[in-house]
Amino acid sequence: EESLRNALKLMRKNATLNQSELAQKLNKPQSFVSKYESGERQLRILELEQVCIACGTTAHEFLKVFSGH
């Protein structure tokens, strides 16, 4: 779980977005990003896809990189 959170943070940073900027792209409060990055909240698969798209990728590509394939 921690490695997934770290990968999500890295994806956001590689997209040169801070938490507030990503939240704005998602039409969510900044706390939405903060909570899933800290582990307070889990992302549903559709939310993961939206986060990935906002960062310029897809959940499929993100998961390929995350899983090392």
C-alpha positions, 0 to 999 in steps of 0.5 A: 500500500505504501509503495502504491502511495509513493508511486502516485506521489511520484506520478503527480510530481513527474507531471509537475503538479502540486496537490492543489493543482491536481485537485483542481484538475479533478474538481476535488478539494486538495484534501482528496489528494492529500488523503489518498497520498497519506493512506487516509483514504483509498482510491476506487479504480475509477478515481485512479483512472481520473488521477492518471488522466489528470497526470497525463497517463492512463491507469493501465500505463501507471499499473504497468510501470508500478508493477514493473512490467 
